[in-house]
Amino acid sequence: MRYLKVIAQDRNGQGAADTLQFRFYEDERLLRDATAADLKRLRVFGNTYLKCAWFNVGESEERHLRVFSLNPSGDGTPETVRLHFHEGEVIAYKAAAHDLDNDGGLEVVLSSDVDNDGRANRTDRSRVMALVKQFLKAGWR
């Protein structure tokens, strides 16, 4: 399975992430770090991800996001995009968007409190939808 791993870090100790890393994996094998072209395509994705407040203090990489798509129909278009917010190897929480009728639209968004404000609400669903759309737009499936 191919996935994008996103790591945010607060290296300056200011209480907010100041560094973002994007790494592309196949199964557990690192394929590459993001290139300049990738970073340009992932800029909006990164800004949306920072609003989730899922970051590490210092240079730790324990907290990270893994994003991947699933295509069970095998037609080359993703029917599901999943977001797994990790604390080390443990998935702390999940979110997903589903295309139920395989028409290219995402009809169902499932999310918990992805922005860590203590409430699972419409804002969380909007952040998930934005992350999913930006992930798909970047072309990493």
N, C-alpha and C positions, 0 to 999 in steps of 0.2 A: 504494500500500500504506500502510495506517495502522499506526503503531507508537508505542510509549511509549519515550521516551528518559529514562534515569535517570542523574543525575550526582551523585557523592559527592565532597566536598572536605574536605580537612584544612586549614582556613583558619588554625587556631591553631598549627599545627606540632607537634602532640602525638603524631603517629604513628598517628592514627586519624581516620576521617571524622567531622566535626562538622556538616556541612551536606549536605542532600539536595535535589535539584531534580528535578521531574517535568515533562516537556514532551511534549505530544501533537502528532504530526506526521501529515500525509498526504503521501506521497512525501517530498520534501525540504522541504516547506513547513510551517513552524510554524503549527499551528492555535491553540494556546494553552498557557499555563503552567497548572499545576494550580491549581484553585480550593480553597477551604476544604473544600467537600464532597468533592472528589477526595482531598485530603490525609487526610481521615478514613477513606475507603475504602482508601487505600494505606498506611496506617500500619504494618500488619503486614508488607506487602510490603517497605516500606523497612527495617524492622528485620531482615528476613531477608536483604535485599540487603547490608546493612552487614556481615554475617557473611562475605560473599564477599571482603572486603578489596580491592575493586577501586575505588580512589579516587585522586584527584588531590591533589598537594601545592599548597597555595595556592588560587588561584581558577581554575586551569586547568580545561578541560573535555575534554581529550584522552581520558582514560579515561572511558568511559561504557558503559552497557548499553542495547541496543535490544531490545525485546520485541514480538513480533507473532504473530498467529495466521494459519493458512491453512485455507481451507474448500474444497478441490478438488471436493467433491460438490455444492457450491452449496446445501446445505440449511439454511445459517445456523448450523450448529454447527461449532466448530473441530475439525478432525482432527489438527492439529499446532500446537504453540506453540513458537516458536524464541526462543532467547536468544543474542544476539551481543554478546560482550564486546569493545568497540572500544578501540584505541589510536590515536586520531585517526580517519582513514577506514579504517584496516586492521583487519580482524577478528582479534583476538589468539587467541580461542578461542570455541567454540560449544557450546551445549547445546540439547536439544530433548525434548519429550514428545509421544508419538503415540497417537492413538486409532485403532487398526488396523481395528476393525470398526464404527466410527461409532456406538457405543452410549452415548457420553457418558463412558466410563471411559478413563483413560490407561494403556495396557498397557505401553508401552515408554518408558523414559527413557534418553537418551544424554547423557553428560556427561564432561567432563574434570575437571581439578582447579579447580573453580569457586571454592573458598574459599582458594586460593593457599597451601595448607599443604604442598605438595610431594608429595601423594598423591591420586590419583583413586580414590575409594572410595565406600562406601555413604553417607557423610555428604554427599558432593557430590551424589549422586543424590537424596538427601532434600531438600537445599537447592533443587535444580532443581524437584523436584515441588512443594515449598512455594511457590516463586516463580510457577510456572505456575498452580497452583490459586488463589493470591491475585490474580494478573493476571486470570484468568477471572472470579473473584468480583467484582472491581472493575467488570466490565462493559465494558472497553475491548477491542474485537475489531476 
